[in-house]
Amino acid sequence: MESLFNTLDGLNEEIISIRRHLHKHPELSFEEVETPKYIAEFHENLGHDVKTGVGGNGVLAYLKGSHDGPTVALRADFDALPIHEETGLDFKSIHDGVMHACGHDGHTATLLGVAKALNKHKEDLHGTVVFIHQHAEELPPGGAKPMIEDGALEGVDVIFGTHLQAQMPLYEINYRTDELQASSDSFEVTIFGKGGHGAMPQDTKDSILIASQLVDNFQQIVSRRVNPLQSAVLSVCSFEAVGPYNVIANTAKIKGTVRTLNEETRELMEKEMLRVIEGTCHLSGADFEFNYDRGYPVLINHKEETEFVMNVAETIPEVRRIKETEPIMGGEDYSYYLQEVKGTYFFTGAQPENSNNPYPHHHPKFDIDEKALVIAAKILAKSTVEYMQKNK
């Protein structure tokens, strides 16, 4: 296995170069055109079988080893965010208002590095590797589900993936053997009141006041209706009521997100939100419209596969700490893959060194330490090889 590590070390500068190229040329979810072309050409140059346009803008590449064995899938996402970059990096985004602010450029560069390294060692591979390059992770309904429906997991026995974490120490790996990330739902409530003159509120049904009451009443769902031993987040993130300074708006609209770690709590939140909306509007005689959209499901890792990958992580020279983490309430459509096949998803620390307060994901000054790329690559590559040897 030392030779595989040496290969990846030798590819380190190329992996970083790929990351910087992708960072400089970001593309938004469902608008990816040049990125999948770049990925497909990279794999074609390695002699891999390639499928493009999978489930939309996704790319699949196949590397068949010299020996029979299981099929291992490795996944990386490649879409960017509608954020204007403020990092000042030499390779900052050339597109105003579009930025790789979540590490997907690093995910893709890592997987391409793994692909090139495994290709050099295909004589030692007992099975097939499927490289899943996924579009549109950032924007529900996401790219994972349509890629699966288009055959991305056909014949796959296991899937591995990682996310670079800028607020997690470099050289550290975090994992969880069950629920790692929350379901990710969105909602929109429109209050239809009766507008009027701001000086005569008695003649109105104040949509702004009613919506404000909803914002407050919603918080009682988590504190008084959800079992305190369960996790739930309800955040109102947008409040809109447009009009002149002296006119009570006829309508008000609020938008937000709901996060939970199991389906029972997820169903309870939707049901209780409707009950609260109905009651609040009834008191004021207002009408409403409520839309609740279910996004990504809870990401639940498989215990055996998670422990297997963490055992591999312990053998990586650069890894200094491995720990089981608490679940996080962020969503991730990798969850769809784990509903179909066994596998795991883990976090690779990428906090820039000498940075005690790194910028968070989805921030205009977000950045990662590129030394994390080869660490993630070594874990994914060695996990692939050892899984094949174990199950050949």
CORKASUL-V720680 format. One record per backbone hydrogen bond with DSSP energy under -0.5 kcal/mol. NH is the residue of the N-H (numbers start at 1). CO is the residue of the C=O. If there is no record, write none. Layout:
nh=<NH;NH>
co=<CO;CO>
This chain:
nh=<5;6;7;8;9;10;11;12;12;15;16;17;18;19;20;21;22;23;24;25;26;29;31;37;38;39;40;41;42;43;44;45;46;46;47;48;49;51;53;54;55;56;58;59;60;61;62;63;64;65;65;66;67;72;72;73;74;75;76;78;80;81;83;85;86;92;94;96;98;99;101;107;108;109;110;111;112;113;114;115;116;117;118;119;120;121;121;122;124;125;127;127;128;129;130;131;131;132;132;133;133;134;134;140;142;143;147;148;149;150;151;152;154;156;157;158;159;160;161;162;163;165;166;168;171;172;173;174;175;180;180;181;182;182;183;184;185;186;187;188;189;190;191;191;192;192;193;193;194;196;198;200;203;204;205;206;207;207;210;211;212;213;214;215;216;217;218;219;219;220;220;221;222;223;224;225;226;230;233;235;237;237;238;240;247;248;252;253;254;255;256;257;258;259;261;266;267;268;269;270;271;272;273;274;275;276;277;278;279;280;281;282;283;284;285;285;286;287;289;291;293;293;294;295;296;299;300;301;301;302;306;307;308;309;310;311;312;313;314;315;316;317;319;320;321;323;325;328;335;336;337;338;339;340;340;341;342;344;346;347;348;349;349;350;350;351;355;356;362;363;366;369;370;372;373;374;375;376;377;378;379;380;381;382;383;384;385;386;387;388;389;390;391;392;392>
co=<1;2;3;4;5;6;7;8;9;11;12;13;14;15;16;17;18;19;20;21;23;80;28;33;34;35;36;37;38;39;40;41;42;43;44;43;62;60;58;58;53;53;54;133;51;131;49;129;62;63;127;122;125;70;128;158;130;160;132;134;27;99;81;83;364;89;24;94;95;81;99;103;104;105;106;107;108;109;110;111;112;113;114;115;116;117;118;119;121;122;67;125;70;63;72;61;129;74;130;59;131;76;132;138;139;135;143;144;145;146;148;147;151;153;71;71;342;73;344;75;346;348;164;165;349;169;321;347;323;178;299;299;328;330;260;296;258;293;256;291;254;289;189;252;190;287;191;250;205;248;246;197;200;201;194;204;205;249;206;207;208;209;210;211;212;213;214;215;216;216;217;218;218;219;220;221;221;227;259;257;235;255;255;253;244;196;191;240;189;238;187;235;185;233;231;262;263;264;265;266;267;268;269;270;271;272;273;274;275;276;277;278;279;280;281;282;281;192;190;188;186;291;292;293;184;181;298;178;299;343;302;303;304;305;306;307;308;309;310;312;313;315;316;171;171;173;175;180;332;333;334;334;335;336;337;337;157;159;161;174;163;172;347;165;168;168;352;354;101;360;363;350;368;369;370;370;371;372;373;374;375;376;377;378;379;380;381;382;383;384;385;386;387;388;389>
